[in-house]
Amino acid sequence: MTAATKTDVAARIAIERTNEHFCAHTLYSELIDFQPGDRVQVMGPEIQVETGDRFVARRRAKVKRAGAISRFWFRMISILEITGLYEVSFTGRRKP
């Protein structure tokens, strides 16, 4: 796939909402090299999973590649976003 293109791919959707796991996974039938700014839209009706249930289905997904400017923008913003997760603490206490 080249920049700024759309592609349809088959996908397997797996969602689990139990006491042990709360996760969602999408596996694609083709090997796709996702880059910053790329978008994926899974087609089909909205999925509702009740607590204690699991859901697995096959759906079509549309992958839209980001253009060069959008890709650059997402890379720069992601650096700023990750720094927001850092927690730095300065205290006057020293452990002997």
Jmol script that loads the backbone (N, CA, C; Angstrom):
load data "model"
ATOM      1  N   MET A   1       0.836  -1.183   0.000  1.00  0.00           N
ATOM      2  CA  MET A   1       0.000   0.000   0.000  1.00  0.00           C
ATOM      3  C   MET A   1       0.878   1.243   0.000  1.00  0.00           C
ATOM      4  N   THR A   2       0.494   2.220  -0.751  1.00  0.00           N
ATOM      5  CA  THR A   2       1.224   3.479  -0.786  1.00  0.00           C
ATOM      6  C   THR A   2       0.503   4.525   0.042  1.00  0.00           C
ATOM      7  N   ALA A   3       1.126   5.685   0.199  1.00  0.00           N
ATOM      8  CA  ALA A   3       0.552   6.746   1.029  1.00  0.00           C
ATOM      9  C   ALA A   3      -0.794   7.206   0.484  1.00  0.00           C
ATOM     10  N   ALA A   4      -1.678   7.571   1.401  1.00  0.00           N
ATOM     11  CA  ALA A   4      -3.002   8.135   1.098  1.00  0.00           C
ATOM     12  C   ALA A   4      -3.855   7.191   0.256  1.00  0.00           C
ATOM     13  N   THR A   5      -3.803   5.888   0.532  1.00  0.00           N
ATOM     14  CA  THR A   5      -4.643   4.926  -0.171  1.00  0.00           C
ATOM     15  C   THR A   5      -5.541   4.203   0.819  1.00  0.00           C
ATOM     16  N   LYS A   6      -6.613   3.616   0.295  1.00  0.00           N
ATOM     17  CA  LYS A   6      -7.514   2.806   1.104  1.00  0.00           C
ATOM     18  C   LYS A   6      -7.447   1.373   0.614  1.00  0.00           C
ATOM     19  N   THR A   7      -7.517   0.440   1.550  1.00  0.00           N
ATOM     20  CA  THR A   7      -7.489  -0.965   1.206  1.00  0.00           C
ATOM     21  C   THR A   7      -8.477  -1.712   2.083  1.00  0.00           C
ATOM     22  N   ASP A   8      -9.203  -2.656   1.512  1.00  0.00           N
ATOM     23  CA  ASP A   8     -10.089  -3.529   2.272  1.00  0.00           C
ATOM     24  C   ASP A   8      -9.341  -4.814   2.595  1.00  0.00           C
ATOM     25  N   VAL A   9      -9.440  -5.260   3.842  1.00  0.00           N
ATOM     26  CA  VAL A   9      -8.819  -6.517   4.251  1.00  0.00           C
ATOM     27  C   VAL A   9      -9.799  -7.280   5.131  1.00  0.00           C
ATOM     28  N   ALA A  10      -9.663  -8.595   5.150  1.00  0.00           N
ATOM     29  CA  ALA A  10     -10.454  -9.427   6.062  1.00  0.00           C
ATOM     30  C   ALA A  10      -9.817  -9.352   7.441  1.00  0.00           C
ATOM     31  N   ALA A  11     -10.657  -9.347   8.481  1.00  0.00           N
ATOM     32  CA  ALA A  11     -10.148  -9.233   9.843  1.00  0.00           C
ATOM     33  C   ALA A  11     -10.919 -10.161  10.767  1.00  0.00           C
ATOM     34  N   ARG A  12     -10.244 -10.625  11.805  1.00  0.00           N
ATOM     35  CA  ARG A  12     -10.873 -11.425  12.859  1.00  0.00           C
ATOM     36  C   ARG A  12     -10.886 -10.565  14.118  1.00  0.00           C
ATOM     37  N   ILE A  13     -12.063 -10.340  14.667  1.00  0.00           N
ATOM     38  CA  ILE A  13     -12.243  -9.505  15.851  1.00  0.00           C
ATOM     39  C   ILE A  13     -12.471 -10.427  17.046  1.00  0.00           C
ATOM     40  N   ALA A  14     -11.715 -10.222  18.115  1.00  0.00           N
ATOM     41  CA  ALA A  14     -11.892 -10.994  19.346  1.00  0.00           C
ATOM     42  C   ALA A  14     -11.961 -10.018  20.515  1.00  0.00           C
ATOM     43  N   ILE A  15     -13.077 -10.072  21.247  1.00  0.00           N
ATOM     44  CA  ILE A  15     -13.281  -9.195  22.401  1.00  0.00           C
ATOM     45  C   ILE A  15     -13.632 -10.067  23.600  1.00  0.00           C
ATOM     46  N   GLU A  16     -12.995  -9.790  24.720  1.00  0.00           N
ATOM     47  CA  GLU A  16     -13.277 -10.529  25.948  1.00  0.00           C
ATOM     48  C   GLU A  16     -13.495  -9.539  27.084  1.00  0.00           C
ATOM     49  N   ARG A  17     -14.583  -9.755  27.816  1.00  0.00           N
ATOM     50  CA  ARG A  17     -14.916  -8.890  28.942  1.00  0.00           C
ATOM     51  C   ARG A  17     -15.310  -9.776  30.127  1.00  0.00           C
ATOM     52  N   THR A  18     -14.284 -10.359  30.749  1.00  0.00           N
ATOM     53  CA  THR A  18     -14.496 -11.249  31.885  1.00  0.00           C
ATOM     54  C   THR A  18     -13.757 -10.688  33.099  1.00  0.00           C
ATOM     55  N   ASN A  19     -13.898 -11.384  34.233  1.00  0.00           N
ATOM     56  CA  ASN A  19     -13.165 -10.958  35.421  1.00  0.00           C
ATOM     57  C   ASN A  19     -11.661 -11.115  35.244  1.00  0.00           C
ATOM     58  N   GLU A  20     -11.235 -12.045  34.415  1.00  0.00           N
ATOM     59  CA  GLU A  20      -9.811 -12.294  34.189  1.00  0.00           C
ATOM     60  C   GLU A  20      -9.212 -11.380  33.120  1.00  0.00           C
ATOM     61  N   HIS A  21     -10.001 -11.052  32.095  1.00  0.00           N
ATOM     62  CA  HIS A  21      -9.477 -10.285  30.960  1.00  0.00           C
ATOM     63  C   HIS A  21     -10.479  -9.231  30.496  1.00  0.00           C
ATOM     64  N   PHE A  22      -9.939  -8.114  30.074  1.00  0.00           N
ATOM     65  CA  PHE A  22     -10.737  -7.068  29.430  1.00  0.00           C
ATOM     66  C   PHE A  22      -9.902  -6.602  28.247  1.00  0.00           C
ATOM     67  N   CYS A  23     -10.136  -7.175  27.065  1.00  0.00           N
ATOM     68  CA  CYS A  23      -9.258  -6.897  25.925  1.00  0.00           C
ATOM     69  C   CYS A  23     -10.015  -7.017  24.608  1.00  0.00           C
ATOM     70  N   ALA A  24      -9.422  -6.428  23.584  1.00  0.00           N
ATOM     71  CA  ALA A  24      -9.944  -6.513  22.219  1.00  0.00           C
ATOM     72  C   ALA A  24      -8.760  -6.647  21.273  1.00  0.00           C
ATOM     73  N   HIS A  25      -8.857  -7.583  20.355  1.00  0.00           N
ATOM     74  CA  HIS A  25      -7.784  -7.822  19.391  1.00  0.00           C
ATOM     75  C   HIS A  25      -8.362  -7.885  17.982  1.00  0.00           C
ATOM     76  N   THR A  26      -7.596  -7.385  17.032  1.00  0.00           N
ATOM     77  CA  THR A  26      -7.960  -7.476  15.629  1.00  0.00           C
ATOM     78  C   THR A  26      -6.789  -8.109  14.880  1.00  0.00           C
ATOM     79  N   LEU A  27      -7.047  -9.221  14.218  1.00  0.00           N
ATOM     80  CA  LEU A  27      -6.029  -9.898  13.416  1.00  0.00           C
ATOM     81  C   LEU A  27      -6.417  -9.752  11.953  1.00  0.00           C
ATOM     82  N   TYR A  28      -5.468  -9.336  11.131  1.00  0.00           N
ATOM     83  CA  TYR A  28      -5.741  -9.080   9.720  1.00  0.00           C
ATOM     84  C   TYR A  28      -5.259 -10.238   8.869  1.00  0.00           C
ATOM     85  N   SER A  29      -5.980 -10.523   7.767  1.00  0.00           N
ATOM     86  CA  SER A  29      -5.637 -11.636   6.890  1.00  0.00           C
ATOM     87  C   SER A  29      -4.361 -11.363   6.096  1.00  0.00           C
ATOM     88  N   GLU A  30      -3.992 -10.101   5.970  1.00  0.00           N
ATOM     89  CA  GLU A  30      -2.776  -9.720   5.247  1.00  0.00           C
ATOM     90  C   GLU A  30      -1.788  -9.095   6.219  1.00  0.00           C
ATOM     91  N   LEU A  31      -0.512  -9.218   5.919  1.00  0.00           N
ATOM     92  CA  LEU A  31       0.518  -8.576   6.726  1.00  0.00           C
ATOM     93  C   LEU A  31       0.528  -7.089   6.371  1.00  0.00           C
ATOM     94  N   ILE A  32       0.188  -6.246   7.347  1.00  0.00           N
ATOM     95  CA  ILE A  32       0.096  -4.811   7.110  1.00  0.00           C
ATOM     96  C   ILE A  32       1.100  -4.109   8.004  1.00  0.00           C
ATOM     97  N   ASP A  33       1.894  -3.245   7.428  1.00  0.00           N
ATOM     98  CA  ASP A  33       2.871  -2.461   8.185  1.00  0.00           C
ATOM     99  C   ASP A  33       2.230  -1.120   8.511  1.00  0.00           C
ATOM    100  N   PHE A  34       1.615  -1.039   9.698  1.00  0.00           N
ATOM    101  CA  PHE A  34       0.965   0.199  10.103  1.00  0.00           C
ATOM    102  C   PHE A  34       1.997   1.251  10.458  1.00  0.00           C
ATOM    103  N   GLN A  35       1.709   2.486  10.090  1.00  0.00           N
ATOM    104  CA  GLN A  35       2.584   3.623  10.355  1.00  0.00           C
ATOM    105  C   GLN A  35       1.788   4.675  11.121  1.00  0.00           C
ATOM    106  N   PRO A  36       2.464   5.621  11.783  1.00  0.00           N
ATOM    107  CA  PRO A  36       1.739   6.682  12.501  1.00  0.00           C
ATOM    108  C   PRO A  36       0.771   7.413  11.570  1.00  0.00           C
ATOM    109  N   GLY A  37      -0.448   7.631  12.064  1.00  0.00           N
ATOM    110  CA  GLY A  37      -1.451   8.355  11.292  1.00  0.00           C
ATOM    111  C   GLY A  37      -2.361   7.478  10.463  1.00  0.00           C
ATOM    112  N   ASP A  38      -2.013   6.206  10.260  1.00  0.00           N
ATOM    113  CA  ASP A  38      -2.893   5.298   9.523  1.00  0.00           C
ATOM    114  C   ASP A  38      -4.163   5.067  10.329  1.00  0.00           C
ATOM    115  N   ARG A  39      -5.282   4.852   9.630  1.00  0.00           N
ATOM    116  CA  ARG A  39      -6.568   4.643  10.292  1.00  0.00           C
ATOM    117  C   ARG A  39      -7.180   3.328   9.842  1.00  0.00           C
ATOM    118  N   VAL A  40      -7.856   2.674  10.782  1.00  0.00           N
ATOM    119  CA  VAL A  40      -8.540   1.414  10.487  1.00  0.00           C
ATOM    120  C   VAL A  40      -9.988   1.557  10.916  1.00  0.00           C
ATOM    121  N   GLN A  41     -10.910   1.179  10.034  1.00  0.00           N
ATOM    122  CA  GLN A  41     -12.334   1.179  10.355  1.00  0.00           C
ATOM    123  C   GLN A  41     -12.863  -0.230  10.110  1.00  0.00           C
ATOM    124  N   VAL A  42     -13.334  -0.865  11.183  1.00  0.00           N
ATOM    125  CA  VAL A  42     -13.905  -2.202  11.062  1.00  0.00           C
ATOM    126  C   VAL A  42     -15.366  -2.044  10.668  1.00  0.00           C
ATOM    127  N   MET A  43     -15.762  -2.724   9.607  1.00  0.00           N
ATOM    128  CA  MET A  43     -17.110  -2.601   9.067  1.00  0.00           C
ATOM    129  C   MET A  43     -18.061  -3.544   9.800  1.00  0.00           C
ATOM    130  N   GLY A  44     -19.348  -3.204   9.788  1.00  0.00           N
ATOM    131  CA  GLY A  44     -20.359  -4.061  10.390  1.00  0.00           C
ATOM    132  C   GLY A  44     -21.070  -3.366  11.534  1.00  0.00           C
ATOM    133  N   PRO A  45     -22.047  -4.058  12.112  1.00  0.00           N
ATOM    134  CA  PRO A  45     -22.817  -3.458  13.204  1.00  0.00           C
ATOM    135  C   PRO A  45     -21.964  -3.285  14.454  1.00  0.00           C
ATOM    136  N   GLU A  46     -22.415  -2.384  15.323  1.00  0.00           N
ATOM    137  CA  GLU A  46     -21.713  -2.118  16.580  1.00  0.00           C
ATOM    138  C   GLU A  46     -21.676  -3.389  17.425  1.00  0.00           C
ATOM    139  N   ILE A  47     -20.577  -3.590  18.124  1.00  0.00           N
ATOM    140  CA  ILE A  47     -20.402  -4.784  18.943  1.00  0.00           C
ATOM    141  C   ILE A  47     -20.651  -4.422  20.403  1.00  0.00           C
ATOM    142  N   GLN A  48     -21.541  -5.156  21.051  1.00  0.00           N
ATOM    143  CA  GLN A  48     -21.831  -4.989  22.480  1.00  0.00           C
ATOM    144  C   GLN A  48     -21.473  -6.304  23.167  1.00  0.00           C
ATOM    145  N   VAL A  49     -20.558  -6.238  24.133  1.00  0.00           N
ATOM    146  CA  VAL A  49     -20.157  -7.433  24.880  1.00  0.00           C
ATOM    147  C   VAL A  49     -20.493  -7.213  26.352  1.00  0.00           C
ATOM    148  N   GLU A  50     -21.342  -8.081  26.883  1.00  0.00           N
ATOM    149  CA  GLU A  50     -21.738  -7.981  28.286  1.00  0.00           C
ATOM    150  C   GLU A  50     -20.626  -8.526  29.180  1.00  0.00           C
ATOM    151  N   THR A  51     -20.617  -8.110  30.430  1.00  0.00           N
ATOM    152  CA  THR A  51     -19.639  -8.587  31.398  1.00  0.00           C
ATOM    153  C   THR A  51     -19.753 -10.105  31.522  1.00  0.00           C
ATOM    154  N   GLY A  52     -18.595 -10.764  31.441  1.00  0.00           N
ATOM    155  CA  GLY A  52     -18.545 -12.224  31.517  1.00  0.00           C
ATOM    156  C   GLY A  52     -18.603 -12.912  30.171  1.00  0.00           C
ATOM    157  N   ASP A  53     -18.711 -12.162  29.073  1.00  0.00           N
ATOM    158  CA  ASP A  53     -18.846 -12.746  27.735  1.00  0.00           C
ATOM    159  C   ASP A  53     -17.585 -12.563  26.899  1.00  0.00           C
ATOM    160  N   ARG A  54     -17.541 -13.352  25.830  1.00  0.00           N
ATOM    161  CA  ARG A  54     -16.493 -13.244  24.807  1.00  0.00           C
ATOM    162  C   ARG A  54     -17.189 -13.147  23.454  1.00  0.00           C
ATOM    163  N   PHE A  55     -16.542 -12.447  22.530  1.00  0.00           N
ATOM    164  CA  PHE A  55     -17.112 -12.257  21.187  1.00  0.00           C
ATOM    165  C   PHE A  55     -16.005 -12.470  20.166  1.00  0.00           C
ATOM    166  N   VAL A  56     -16.256 -13.294  19.164  1.00  0.00           N
ATOM    167  CA  VAL A  56     -15.309 -13.509  18.065  1.00  0.00           C
ATOM    168  C   VAL A  56     -16.102 -13.481  16.768  1.00  0.00           C
ATOM    169  N   ALA A  57     -15.609 -12.718  15.781  1.00  0.00           N
ATOM    170  CA  ALA A  57     -16.291 -12.632  14.489  1.00  0.00           C
ATOM    171  C   ALA A  57     -15.297 -12.276  13.397  1.00  0.00           C
ATOM    172  N   ARG A  58     -15.698 -12.540  12.184  1.00  0.00           N
ATOM    173  CA  ARG A  58     -14.909 -12.122  11.018  1.00  0.00           C
ATOM    174  C   ARG A  58     -15.618 -10.938  10.389  1.00  0.00           C
ATOM    175  N   ARG A  59     -14.836  -9.896  10.102  1.00  0.00           N
ATOM    176  CA  ARG A  59     -15.386  -8.681   9.501  1.00  0.00           C
ATOM    177  C   ARG A  59     -14.415  -8.167   8.450  1.00  0.00           C
ATOM    178  N   ARG A  60     -14.885  -7.205   7.680  1.00  0.00           N
ATOM    179  CA  ARG A  60     -14.020  -6.492   6.735  1.00  0.00           C
ATOM    180  C   ARG A  60     -13.527  -5.230   7.431  1.00  0.00           C
ATOM    181  N   ALA A  61     -12.318  -4.834   7.125  1.00  0.00           N
ATOM    182  CA  ALA A  61     -11.747  -3.612   7.693  1.00  0.00           C
ATOM    183  C   ALA A  61     -11.177  -2.772   6.562  1.00  0.00           C
ATOM    184  N   LYS A  62     -11.353  -1.462   6.661  1.00  0.00           N
ATOM    185  CA  LYS A  62     -10.779  -0.529   5.696  1.00  0.00           C
ATOM    186  C   LYS A  62      -9.572   0.132   6.339  1.00  0.00           C
ATOM    187  N   VAL A  63      -8.438   0.029   5.674  1.00  0.00           N
ATOM    188  CA  VAL A  63      -7.207   0.655   6.148  1.00  0.00           C
ATOM    189  C   VAL A  63      -6.937   1.855   5.265  1.00  0.00           C
ATOM    190  N   LYS A  64      -6.851   3.037   5.880  1.00  0.00           N
ATOM    191  CA  LYS A  64      -6.552   4.258   5.138  1.00  0.00           C
ATOM    192  C   LYS A  64      -5.170   4.740   5.559  1.00  0.00           C
ATOM    193  N   ARG A  65      -4.277   4.804   4.599  1.00  0.00           N
ATOM    194  CA  ARG A  65      -2.907   5.236   4.858  1.00  0.00           C
ATOM    195  C   ARG A  65      -2.835   6.744   4.994  1.00  0.00           C
ATOM    196  N   ALA A  66      -2.030   7.207   5.934  1.00  0.00           N
ATOM    197  CA  ALA A  66      -1.807   8.637   6.130  1.00  0.00           C
ATOM    198  C   ALA A  66      -0.842   9.153   5.074  1.00  0.00           C
ATOM    199  N   GLY A  67      -1.010  10.423   4.718  1.00  0.00           N
ATOM    200  CA  GLY A  67      -0.078  11.067   3.803  1.00  0.00           C
ATOM    201  C   GLY A  67       1.199  11.460   4.544  1.00  0.00           C
ATOM    202  N   ALA A  68       2.166  11.964   3.838  1.00  0.00           N
ATOM    203  CA  ALA A  68       3.472  12.305   4.419  1.00  0.00           C
ATOM    204  C   ALA A  68       3.364  13.372   5.511  1.00  0.00           C
ATOM    205  N   ILE A  69       2.569  14.407   5.286  1.00  0.00           N
ATOM    206  CA  ILE A  69       2.438  15.478   6.280  1.00  0.00           C
ATOM    207  C   ILE A  69       1.742  14.955   7.524  1.00  0.00           C
ATOM    208  N   SER A  70       0.670  14.206   7.346  1.00  0.00           N
ATOM    209  CA  SER A  70      -0.053  13.636   8.480  1.00  0.00           C
ATOM    210  C   SER A  70       0.828  12.675   9.268  1.00  0.00           C
ATOM    211  N   ARG A  71       1.610  11.852   8.596  1.00  0.00           N
ATOM    212  CA  ARG A  71       2.516  10.911   9.249  1.00  0.00           C
ATOM    213  C   ARG A  71       3.551  11.651  10.099  1.00  0.00           C
ATOM    214  N   PHE A  72       4.117  12.726   9.549  1.00  0.00           N
ATOM    215  CA  PHE A  72       5.089  13.541  10.274  1.00  0.00           C
ATOM    216  C   PHE A  72       4.434  14.160  11.508  1.00  0.00           C
ATOM    217  N   TRP A  73       3.231  14.713  11.354  1.00  0.00           N
ATOM    218  CA  TRP A  73       2.501  15.342  12.462  1.00  0.00           C
ATOM    219  C   TRP A  73       2.263  14.345  13.599  1.00  0.00           C
ATOM    220  N   PHE A  74       1.796  13.134  13.268  1.00  0.00           N
ATOM    221  CA  PHE A  74       1.531  12.132  14.294  1.00  0.00           C
ATOM    222  C   PHE A  74       2.805  11.706  15.009  1.00  0.00           C
ATOM    223  N   ARG A  75       3.908  11.626  14.307  1.00  0.00           N
ATOM    224  CA  ARG A  75       5.181  11.281  14.965  1.00  0.00           C
ATOM    225  C   ARG A  75       5.584  12.354  15.962  1.00  0.00           C
ATOM    226  N   MET A  76       5.434  13.625  15.593  1.00  0.00           N
ATOM    227  CA  MET A  76       5.806  14.709  16.502  1.00  0.00           C
ATOM    228  C   MET A  76       4.877  14.756  17.721  1.00  0.00           C
ATOM    229  N   ILE A  77       3.591  14.637  17.503  1.00  0.00           N
ATOM    230  CA  ILE A  77       2.620  14.675  18.596  1.00  0.00           C
ATOM    231  C   ILE A  77       2.815  13.485  19.533  1.00  0.00           C
ATOM    232  N   SER A  78       3.140  12.318  18.993  1.00  0.00           N
ATOM    233  CA  SER A  78       3.313  11.139  19.846  1.00  0.00           C
ATOM    234  C   SER A  78       4.469  11.317  20.820  1.00  0.00           C
ATOM    235  N   ILE A  79       5.505  12.021  20.413  1.00  0.00           N
ATOM    236  CA  ILE A  79       6.628  12.287  21.322  1.00  0.00           C
ATOM    237  C   ILE A  79       6.149  13.157  22.484  1.00  0.00           C
ATOM    238  N   LEU A  80       5.347  14.164  22.200  1.00  0.00           N
ATOM    239  CA  LEU A  80       4.818  15.026  23.258  1.00  0.00           C
ATOM    240  C   LEU A  80       3.860  14.255  24.164  1.00  0.00           C
ATOM    241  N   GLU A  81       3.043  13.391  23.587  1.00  0.00           N
ATOM    242  CA  GLU A  81       2.074  12.631  24.371  1.00  0.00           C
ATOM    243  C   GLU A  81       2.763  11.655  25.323  1.00  0.00           C
ATOM    244  N   ILE A  82       3.815  10.991  24.871  1.00  0.00           N
ATOM    245  CA  ILE A  82       4.496  10.010  25.721  1.00  0.00           C
ATOM    246  C   ILE A  82       5.189  10.696  26.892  1.00  0.00           C
ATOM    247  N   THR A  83       5.656  11.907  26.699  1.00  0.00           N
ATOM    248  CA  THR A  83       6.309  12.614  27.808  1.00  0.00           C
ATOM    249  C   THR A  83       5.295  12.960  28.898  1.00  0.00           C
ATOM    250  N   GLY A  84       4.028  13.058  28.570  1.00  0.00           N
ATOM    251  CA  GLY A  84       2.996  13.297  29.569  1.00  0.00           C
ATOM    252  C   GLY A  84       2.811  12.119  30.513  1.00  0.00           C
ATOM    253  N   LEU A  85       3.300  10.946  30.131  1.00  0.00           N
ATOM    254  CA  LEU A  85       3.181   9.766  30.981  1.00  0.00           C
ATOM    255  C   LEU A  85       4.312   9.670  32.006  1.00  0.00           C
ATOM    256  N   TYR A  86       5.368  10.417  31.803  1.00  0.00           N
ATOM    257  CA  TYR A  86       6.496  10.383  32.739  1.00  0.00           C
ATOM    258  C   TYR A  86       6.105  11.051  34.045  1.00  0.00           C
ATOM    259  N   GLU A  87       6.507  10.455  35.134  1.00  0.00           N
ATOM    260  CA  GLU A  87       6.267  11.062  36.437  1.00  0.00           C
ATOM    261  C   GLU A  87       7.620  11.259  37.111  1.00  0.00           C
ATOM    262  N   VAL A  88       7.922  12.483  37.435  1.00  0.00           N
ATOM    263  CA  VAL A  88       9.192  12.803  38.071  1.00  0.00           C
ATOM    264  C   VAL A  88       8.883  13.389  39.435  1.00  0.00           C
ATOM    265  N   SER A  89       9.600  12.924  40.439  1.00  0.00           N
ATOM    266  CA  SER A  89       9.372  13.407  41.785  1.00  0.00           C
ATOM    267  C   SER A  89      10.690  13.853  42.398  1.00  0.00           C
ATOM    268  N   PHE A  90      10.696  15.039  42.990  1.00  0.00           N
ATOM    269  CA  PHE A  90      11.860  15.542  43.698  1.00  0.00           C
ATOM    270  C   PHE A  90      11.470  15.691  45.161  1.00  0.00           C
ATOM    271  N   THR A  91      12.152  14.955  46.018  1.00  0.00           N
ATOM    272  CA  THR A  91      11.866  15.051  47.449  1.00  0.00           C
ATOM    273  C   THR A  91      13.133  15.382  48.202  1.00  0.00           C
ATOM    274  N   GLY A  92      12.977  15.972  49.360  1.00  0.00           N
ATOM    275  CA  GLY A  92      14.122  16.326  50.196  1.00  0.00           C
ATOM    276  C   GLY A  92      14.567  15.209  51.104  1.00  0.00           C
ATOM    277  N   ARG A  93      13.853  14.105  51.083  1.00  0.00           N
ATOM    278  CA  ARG A  93      14.195  12.979  51.955  1.00  0.00           C
ATOM    279  C   ARG A  93      15.248  12.098  51.311  1.00  0.00           C
ATOM    280  N   ARG A  94      16.196  11.654  52.133  1.00  0.00           N
ATOM    281  CA  ARG A  94      17.223  10.731  51.668  1.00  0.00           C
ATOM    282  C   ARG A  94      17.148   9.480  52.513  1.00  0.00           C
ATOM    283  N   LYS A  95      17.260   8.381  51.906  1.00  0.00           N
ATOM    284  CA  LYS A  95      17.281   7.106  52.651  1.00  0.00           C
ATOM    285  C   LYS A  95      18.720   6.813  53.038  1.00  0.00           C
ATOM    286  N   PRO A  96      18.947   6.461  54.323  1.00  0.00           N
ATOM    287  CA  PRO A  96      20.333   6.180  54.761  1.00  0.00           C
ATOM    288  C   PRO A  96      20.871   4.901  54.191  1.00  0.00           C
TER     289      PRO A  96
END
end "model"
wireframe off; spacefill off
backbone 0.3
color backbone group
